[in-house]
Amino acid sequence: MKILSLYLCFLFLCLHTSFAQNVIVRGRVTDAKTGEALSDANILEKNSSIGMATNAYGLYSITIQAGRCVLQCSMLGYTTWSDTLQLSDNAVVDIALQPNDYLLKGVEVVGARKHGGQFMLDAKEIQALPVVGGEADLMKTLQFLPGVQSGNEGANNISVRGSNQWGNLVLLDEAVVYNPSHVLSFFSVFNNDAIQKVDLYKSYFPLKYGGRSSSVIDVRMREGNSKERNRSASLGLIASKVLLEGPLKKGSYLVSGRFGYPGATLSLLGGDLTSKPQMWFYDVNAKVNMALNDRNRLFFSLYSGGDHTVFNKLVKDYGMDWGNATATVRWNHILNDRTNVNTSAVFSNYYYKYKSLADGLQYLWKSDMQSYQLKSDWETHLDNSLSLKTGVSAHYFTTMPGAVTRANEDSNVMPSRLPRKMLWDMGLYAEGEYKFLSRFQLNAGIRLSVLHAPGSSSYGAKTYVVPEPRAELAYMPDASSRFTLSYTQAAQSIHMLSNSSVGIPSDMWIPANALLQPSVMRQVALGYEYHFSQREYTLSVEAYIRKMRHVVDYAEDANIFQNDRIEKEVESGTAQGTGLEFYFSKNRGILTGWLSYTLSRARNKINGEEYKPVYDRPHNLKLFLNWNFGSHWSLSSTFSYASGMNLTLPVGKYYFHQAVFYIYSGRNGYRAPSFHQLDLSTTYRWKNRSLSLSVINAYNRRNVFSMYAGRDGYSSFSKSRIYKLYLYGIVPSLTYTFKF
């Protein structure tokens, strides 16, 4: 016993001596000009070659040996920071990185990725792509990445790896955006002036994300300039914008507003969809951040946006109004040198109104949904090779699927309202990141979702317990190469019942319940990434297999209008997608850009019938180039090619009593013509101003927006015709931006 006591004392002294030789350095990395936090900045202690990256809030914590150390911080687009420190105890080292003047010569693309299938974009990259009306668009930029494609020609609703657009978890400062589209999906709700960065996850989803089964699109708003006051505005053919930002006593603020008037512009284009449409939209972003002290920060962000559309050429005598609103209150607390905590209260709201004046019906359809969430995420760096992320969340979702009222006094419609549907969602997760054998890294964990749906007159209450294990193993044989193998399981707790590819107000979000199980996605992905010429070029290849169960779709001849038992009008089945993605980018220099190509296959199987979904488009090629020449001029171009979307069209016809009737193919049995388009843009910058000229669809390709069968004229029942709708021809635009 005496010997054991001496041994334990000796062991304690050894451990104490060992730990005493190490110190913890923590801090926050910011932009020196704006004061905004910089995520994914690289921290390195040069003597020991110990390194790590800052988290989403710019925080880092690194354990190094006491004594003399050389701390270095680097990030694409910034001058490398370095300092020699003499440390005998734990220390706080905040770092402010100076933007590199090299950015004046070219936009650097593709930051360092933490996971396979992950892509990061910032506002500069989004701004560089030519788009309709010169209005930079996040969702259209994402379509130029491998594995991502448009669900409809010219629209920005996106399909990721053969899944529908509603499987994407779209977040704005942690708040869910249920419909991220303006103007029937022609533009996104994200004003580029307010965006700091966006992360797209296709392969491995970090465990803090839950609720969707296709992908994660995490958009972060800028915090505002805490160093100086800025004012800027832009005038364009599609939209005009204003941005206000500046310092507060202990923080900063940002307010950004945008008003779009595409209806007036579309009336001048001469395309098939133009018939003096009424189309306008707005959005407002606001954010305030306050540094209470060294360990505590508060953030408050808001978004509000809405649309008004009357588009007679597309849907006659119908008007639509819809909009999103989000609010996030976030408290970032540094608990100790190893642990930081992020606690958030989040609110999301989405509504739509659908006004019909056709056929004497004259009704107004309304629907809305709200999401309330409280969550807390903990991040602990146990040492330089092991970190642990844990979290808990409580989420309440409620929706009123539809209510019909009279549009005016002449309406004969009987008002009705569907009962509200609700869902409680509790989430708990734990995720570890472990670096071992100097060349391997393992990210693994499990998320446990507990879903409770109250009962209704048609079904009883139901509770689901859904485990979501996820893991990724990375092998880095050298500084330039990385192999990744990942397994992801993700569950979707609410279903979108949709009969359109662009998202119109007859679409309904329905939470899982006793009749509709949550859908579950399982995916295996294998990838390789290689950097060469000192990371000037990047090449990546990734293959995936994705399977989903409990996928829902409408049954044949479904009754969807004001049906309070809509769950009985849908059928459940499976979906499968496979693909191979190629990506090559030039990251630095006066000429930058990337080339992506995806070869894929998607199939749905509902009620025993296998068919191609709308978004099964086997070939998808995208090219983006940005050339900065001189100190004032830049030129960018994009080229897109994609297989046509799948449609249900007639394969035959017959006549009865001198009237024509169609015989239709199986579901989505016809593939539309391929989509291809060339876009060009040039920008001239001087002082605090810029002038941008863009030409969309430069060679006037008439890409099909929609196809349908009809009769040749309203008075003829005997003549048949297949109609094609085209979105636009050549679209020039001019945008003027200035600071004041």
Secondary structure, DSSP 8 states (H G I E B T S, - for coil): -HHHHHHHHHHHHHHHHHHHTEEEEEEEEEETTT--B-TT-EEEETTTTEEEE--TTSEEEEEEESEEEEEEEE-TTB--EEEEEEESS-EE--EEE-B-GGGGT--------SSTTEEEEEHHHHHHS--GGG---HHHHHTTSTTEEESSTT---EEETT--GGGEEEEETTEE-S--EETTTTEES--GGGEEEEEEESS---TT--B-SSEEEEEEE----SSS-EEEEEEESSEEEEEEEEEETTEEEEEEEEEE-HHHHHTTT--TT-SS-EEEEEEEEEEEEEEEETTEEEEEEEEEEEEEEE-TTTSTTEEEEEEEEEEEEEEEEE-SSSEEEEEEEEEEEEEEEEEE-GGGT-EEEEEEEEEEEEEEEEEEEEETTEEEEEEEEEEEEEEEEEEEEESSTT-----EE---EEEEEEEEEEEEEEEETTTEEEEEEEEEEEEEE---SSS--EEEEEEEEEEEEEE-SSSSEEEEEEEEEEEE-EEEE-S-SS--TT-EEEE--SSS--EEEEEEEEEEEEEETTTTEEEEEEEEEEEEEEEEEE-TT---TT-TTGGGGEEEEEEEEEEEEEEEEE-SSSEEEEEEEEEEEEEEEETTEEE--TT--SEEEEEEEEEEETTTEEEEEEEEEE---EE--EEEEEEETTEEEEEE-STT-EE---EEEEEEEEEEEETTEEEEEEEESTT----EEEEEEEESSSS-SS-EEEEEEE--S-EEEEEEEEE-
